[in-house]
């Protein structure tokens, strides 16, 4: 049976180029990058080569090593951004943090912990996939940190972070701005400058790199004013912001995957937007399917609800057909939770959330794959839907 993988927002397959680069480094550049001998320097060169590639992909021409901190992935980068900012200064009183309703668990969980410590968490509405700027203006005064995702991992909503961050700065000029760009990196064209963030989270395995590697991009001003402190202490790697021997193999694969995407980014984005349009036109014809479309979306995600079939049942049905989709965020699948906060914030009804399916594509997705998905969904609805 031919397999059709439509869960690229959960993870992507490592690219052959990234895999080959990783294997080459494993065999030939295995030294500890902190060692001063040639083997160590060779490994350090691998890291700096990848750091320069990531910087270039974000429109950063001149940078210091502290401006791109390699981590174990998006979760660690988000935690470092949040806790590293909040704990950077001795705070007095009930400090305020801004976020959106329906953030990824790696942002929401740290914020819930801070809430228990007495911090005020202000969750900005995102009905229909749009950040409520008026809510920021009314409730954002005095915030020390604003942490917003760029693309929602469940709905594909593309948030206007530049306008949101400008609204934050208008009422809280000293606020640190963090953008979780795990789902938007190399899926949406942006630079560090035009997104307007002080801190940016990205992850390797969402862009055909290896799992276990990510980065936090830090503005020079944050470093200069010491508005970020490390959470992992030890040997002082990554300019002291993230101790621990660097994952050289994962970092080199990350750099190679990014380099590969950058070589053909325009054509990749065009292909995904075309396939996304084909998904919408194909599924909107099927009775029993509701398209949960944000006002503005990234090109790789389409969220649907199916009438009368719970998402878990539909997911397993499609899996037996060799089609792999998701019922939500893969990172939260092991947690005990009720309705998806992201879909609640989007404005869906409980029955629509209970039957929601996320379809996430790659530049390799073909229209024939979508035809098979549509046929399988139609068949499932006729067989499984509650009457």
N, C-alpha and C positions, 0 to 999 in steps of 0.2 A: 504493500500500500504506500502510495506517495504521501509524504508528510508535508503539511502546509503550516508553517510557523507564523502565527500572527499575534505574537506576544512580545514584540520587540521593546516595549516599554518596561517590561520586567527585566529582560536582559537580551543582549545580542550575541550572536555567534562570533567568536574571535576570528578576525580576518586572517587569511593565509600569510599575508605580509607581516602582520603583527606577531603571529605564531612563529614564523621563521626567524624574525628578529629576536624574539625571546629565546628560542633554542640556541641561536648563535651566541648570544650573550651568556647563556648558561654554560656553554662549553668553553668559551674563550675569555670571558670577562667576569669571572666569579669572585674576584677579590672583594674585600670589605671596602666600601668607598671612603671610609674614614682612615684607612691605612695609608701610610706615606710612601710605600713602595710602588713599583710600576703597576702591579695587579690592582692595587687600590685606586691609583690614579686613573687607570683604564675604566674602572667601574664608575668613578666620579664623573668622568667625561660622558659616559652613557646617560647619567642623570641630567647633566647640564644640557646635553643635546635635546633631551625630551622637554626640559624646562623651557628652552628657547622656542621649541615648536609650539607648546601650549601658549606661550606669551604671544607669538605671532598670530595664532588663530584667534586671539581676543583683541587684536589690534594694538598690542603693547610693543613698542619698538625698543624702548630702553627700560631696563628693569634690574633690580638687585635680586639675589637668590631668595631673600625673605619675602618677596612679593608673590612667589608661587610656592606654596608649602605642600609637599606631597604627603598624603595620608593613606589610610587603608580603604577609603571609599567615601561615598557621599554622606553616609551617616556620621562618620568621624568628623568630616569637614563641617557639617552643620552643627554638631556638638561643639566643636572648637570655636566656630563663629559665635555661637550663642553664649556659652559659658565663658569663653575667652574674653568676650566683650563685657559681660555683666560683672565678672570678677576682676576686671582690669583696674578698677578704682574702688576705694572704700566708699560704699554708698550709705547714705543716711536717709531714713524714711522709707516710704512705700514707693519704690521706683516703678515706672511704667514701661512696658514693652508692647510694641504693635506687631500684629501678625494678621493673616487672613483666616477666615473660617475654612476649614478643610485642607490644611497644610499636610504635608507628608509626615508620617509618624516620627521620623528622625528630627523633625522640628517641633511637632506638637508634644511629644513625650518630654523633652527637656523643658519646654515651657510649663507643662503641668507640674514638673518638679520645682521649678522656680516659683510657681504659684503657691505651692505648699510652704515655701520659704518666706512668703509675704510679698512677692512681687505682684504688681497689677498687670494682668495680661488683657490687652484690648484686642478683640478679634473682629476685624473689619469684614462686613458682608461682601459676598461675591456673587450675588444672585445673577443667574444667566451667564456667569463667567466674566463678570466685570467688577473690578475693585471699586467700592463706593468711596469716591474722593471726598464727598461732603462729610462722610462719617469720620474720615481721617482729620479733616479740618475742625470738626466739632469735638473729637475725643482724643486727638493726638498730642496735645500740648504737654510738654514735660517728658516726652518719651526719651529713653536713653538708647534704645535699639528698635529698629524696624526690620523684621525678617519676613520676606514675602517670596513665594515661589514664582518663577517666571512662566512656566507652563504647568498646568495641573495634570498630575500623572494619571488621573482617572477620566477626566472629561476632555482633556486636550486643550482646555481654555488657555489662550495666550493673553496674559495680563499685561497691561500698559504700565510697566514698572517705572519708566521715566516720569510719567505724570504722577504716579503714586508717590515716588520718592520726592518729587518736587513739592507735593502737598505736605509730606512729612516735614521737610526742611523749612517750609513756610511757617509752621507752628512750633517746631523743635529744631532749631538750627544746629545744635550740637549732637543730634541723634546719629548713631552709627547705622548705616544702611547695608543690609545683607540680602543677597539674592540667591535663592536656591535654583540654580540653572541646570540641574541634573537632567531634566527632560527637554530642555531647550537647546542645550549645547550641541552644535552641528546639526540641529533640526530646524533652527531659526537663525537667520543672520543677525548678529549683534556684536558689538565691541564692548569692552569694559567701559569706555567713555560714554557711549550713547545709551547704555543701560542705567548709568548713574549710580552704581553701587560702590560701597567701600570694600565689601567682601563678596566673593562669588564662589559658590560651590559647584564643582563638576566631578564627573565619575567616569572611569574608564570602560566599565563593562556595558554601559549604555551606548557606546560608540565603537563597538567591535574590538575593544581592548580586553585585557584579562581582568577577571574578578579580583577584588582585594586591593585595588588602587584607585585613588582619587586625588583631588587637589583643592586647596582653598587659596583663592587669588586675593591678595591683600593690597590695598592702596598704600603708596608711600606715606601719605599723611597719617594713616592709622599707625604705621610703624614709628614714625617720627614722634607722635604724641603719646605713644605707648598705650593705645586703647585696646590692645589685644594681648592676652597673656597665655602661656602654654597650659595645656591640661595634662600632657604626658611629660614627666620629668625624668631626666637620666643623662645620657651622654651629650646632649645639646645639638643633635643633628637638626637639619633644616633650619639653620640659623637660630637654634634654641626654641623654635616654636613647636617642634614635634620630635621629641627624642625617640630613639630606637633606630637600629640599623635599617636603612632604606630598602624597600622591596625593589631592588634594581631590575629584576626580571619583569615585574609588572609595570614598572615605570617606563622601561624601554618599549614594551608593547603598547603602552598608552600613547607614547610619542609617535610611534610608527602608525598606529591606527588614525590618529589625528592628522598626521601628514598625508595619509592616503585619502581621507575625506576632503581635506582642503584642496587637493589636486583636482577634484571634480565636484565640488560642493554645489555649484549652480545647477548642474544636470541632475544631481541626486535630489535636490529639493524640488525641482520641476517634476521628476518622476513620481515622487511621493505625493505631491499635490494632485497630480493627474489620477493616481490610484485612489486617493482619498475621495475625489469627486466621483470616481467609478463606484466605489463602495456606497456612497450616498445615493446615487441614482439607481443602483441595483437593489438596495435594501428598502428604499422608500416605496417600492412597488409591492412589497410583500405584506399581505394583511396580517396584522398581529405584531408588527415591528414598529416601534417608535424610536426615531432618531433624536438623541439628546445632544443637540448641536449648540455650542457656545456662539456668542456673537462674533468672536474672532478666535481662530484656533491654530494650533501648530499643525503641520501637514501629515503627521504620522499616527494620529489617534482619532478613532471614531467610537463614541459610546452609544449603545442602543439598549432599549428595554424590550422584552418579549412578553406578549400578553399570555398569562396563564402558565408560564414555565419559569420556575425559580432558576436563578443564574447558575447555581451549583449543578443542578440537573442538566441544564443546557450545556454547561462546560464539559461534563462527563460524556454526554451524548456526542458532542463534536470531537472530543478526544478519541472516542472509539472509531470515528470516521477519519482519524488522522489529521484533524484540524485543531490547532492549539491556540486558544484565546485565553482571556483572563476575566475573572469576575470582579476585579478591583486591583488594589495595590498588592503585588506579590510579597512585598516586604512586611505586610500586616496579616498575611494569611494564617499565621500560627497564633495570633492574638485572639482572645475572646472579646468580641465587640458586637455591637448591634448594627444599626444602619450606618452606612458609610458617611462620615462627616462631610467629605468632599461633595457627595451627591445631595446630601441634605442642604448644604450651603448653596449648591447649584440651583436648588428649587424643585427637585423631583419629589413626587409623592412616594410614600412607603412601598406601595406595590411596584412602582417603577424602579425603585432602588433594589428591591428584593429580586428583580429579574434583570438587573443591569449586566451587560457584557461589554468589555473593552476589547476593541480590535486595534492592534498597533502594528504598523507595517514597517518595511525597510525599503531601500531603493531596489532590492532584488525581488520584491513582491510583484507578481504578474496578475494581469486581469483574469487569466484562467483560474488562478487561486481564488479570486473573489467570486467567480462564477460557481465554483464548487462550494464555497462558504454559503452563498445565497441558496443554493439547492439544498444543502444540509439543514440550514435554518428553516427553510420552508417545510422540509420533511419532518423536522423535529416538532414544529408547531402543529402540524396535522396529526402527529402521533401522540404528543405529550401534553398539549395544552388542556388545561382544566375547562370543562364546558359548563 
